[in-house]
Amino acid sequence: MKSIAGEYINLRLLCKNDAEITLRWRQSDRASLLNKGAESLKQQAQWILARPESELNYIIETKDKKPIGMISLIAIDKVNRRAESARFLIGNREVAKGIPAAVEAMKLLYEIAFYELKLLRVHGLVVQSNQPMLIWQKYLGMKQEGILRSHFVFNGVVQDAICVGILAEEFEEVALPKMKLLIKM
């Protein structure tokens, strides 16, 4: 699964050469509601090289290979057939402007999860204050499944984590048709 081609974007596996750009994205204001990442280029490169086999970390890139973001499927559990979507960030909004990069990246990630890996569910955590992401995830088919109280600390503020999840049949019946429609628009 080195590279997955979509209509407007591709997902390619994260590599050590992506350390500089992903570090820049992770240190931007857009990433303020993601878990704290590396503080140096060396740390970011080491983090990339240390990714376990239970993760698929992708760079989202345009068809002309310009990197615009990242997305991951982590904690892949083949026994219980589940994984967590994570590290979703459109880091270069200017290049992504005018293309349905975010929707197509999620669609491709779910297709990997449900069609390639044959998972039953994908779940994730959204920090409570990230309401735009929570609304977007729900719109794309995720359902709120619970709350982990006082789960995150961002800039000294303790926040709850909203647990969301989608089942394979929900993706097929609800999310996929909606995603296809959004991509065509």
N, C-alpha and C positions, 0 to 999 in steps of 0.2 A: 504494500500500500504506500509506495513512495510518493506518488502524486495522484490526485483525484481531480479530474477536469469537470468543471461546471460549464454553464452557458456563458457566464460573465466573469467568473473567477476560477482560480484553481486553489486547491489545498496541496501544499507540499510539506514533507516532514521537516521539522525544525532541525537545523544543524549548527555547529559551532560558529560558522561564518555569520550567523544571524545574531550573534551576541550584541554587537554594537546597536543595531536598529531596535532590537527588542528591549535592550536596556533603556534606550531613549524613550520608547513608548511607555515602559513601566514607570519611568520617572516623571512622566507628564501628568498634568492635571486630570486628563481623561482616565488615568489609572488610579485615581485617589481612593476608589472604593474596591480595589483589588487588594489581596494580601500583599504585605510589603515584600519587595523583591530584593535582588542583589543591589549593592551600592557601588560596585565597580565593574568595569569591563571584564576583568579577570574572574570575578565572582560569577558574573552572568555566564561566561563561557564554561566555567566549572559546573554551574547549575545545569546548563544544557547537556553537557557530557554525562552528568550523573542521573539523567532521567531513566527510570526503571522500565522494564518491558511491559509493565501493566499500565503504561501511558502511551497515548498517541498525541504528540504535540505538533501542530501544524502552523505554518505561515500561510496567511491568506494573501494571494497575489493576483494582480490583474492578468489578463490574457497576454499582455506584453511583459510579464514577469516583474512588475513593480510591486514590492511588498507593501501591503496596506494594513495588515493586522495579524492577529493570532487567535487560535482557538484550540482547545484540547479536549480529549476524552481521557479521563484519569480514573484510577482505582478500578480498572477493568477486571471484573470478577467473572471468569468464564464458567465457574461452577454454578453460581447463583444467577448468572446471565444478566448482569447489571453493570453500569458504569456511571461516572459523574461527568457532566459537561462542565468545563471550567476554563479559566484564563481567556475568556472571550473579550477581545478588545480590537476596535478599529482604531489603529494608531495614526493613520495618515488619512484624515477625513477629506482633504483636498483631492487626493488622487482617487479616492473612493466615490467622490461626488458624482451623482448621476447614474451610478450602477447599483443594482440591488445586492451589494456585497454582503451585508450582514445577514439578510434572509437566506441567500444562497449558501453562505458558509454554514449556517445552522442546518439547512436542508442536507448538505453533503455530509456533515458530521452525523446527523441522525441516520442517513442512509448507510454509512459505515457501521454504525452501532447496530441497526436493526437488520440490514440485509447482508452485510459481510460477516459481522461477528455473531449474528443471530441472538442478540440480547433481547431480553423481555422488557427492560425498562432503562431509562436514562433519568438521572436525577441531578439536582444541583442545589446550591445555596446562594441566596441573594441577600446582601446586607439590607436591613430594613429601610435605611435611608435612600437606597437606590431604587426609588419608585419607578422611574422611567424603565429600568431594566426589568423590574418585576411585572409591570404592565405589558411590556413587549413579550416577555417569556410566556405569560398567560395568553396573550393574543395568538402566539404561535403554537399553542396547544398544551403547554405545561399546566398542571394543576397544582394549586397550593396544597401541600400535604401536612404542614405543621410549622411550628416555630421552635427554634432553639434559643432559649432566653439567654441574654448576656453572652453571646457567642463570639462576637468580634469586638476589637478595640481599634478604632480608626481615629488618629490624631487625638488620643486621650479620651475619646467618647466611646462608652460601652454601648453596643447595639445588638439587637436580636438578629438572628439569621432566619430568613424565610426559606423553608424547604419546599422545593418544587419538583415535580416529576412528570414523566410522560411514558405511557406504555406503548409497546409496538403497535397494537391495534389502534390506539388513539392517534399515533403518528400517521398511520395509513389512512384512517377514515376522516380525521379532522385537520391535522396540521399539514400534511402533504398537499392536499388540494388548495388550501389557503396559501401555502408557500409558493406553489406553482403559479397561482393567480398573481401574487405580489411580484414575482420575478418577471412575469410577462408585462406588467404595467410599466 
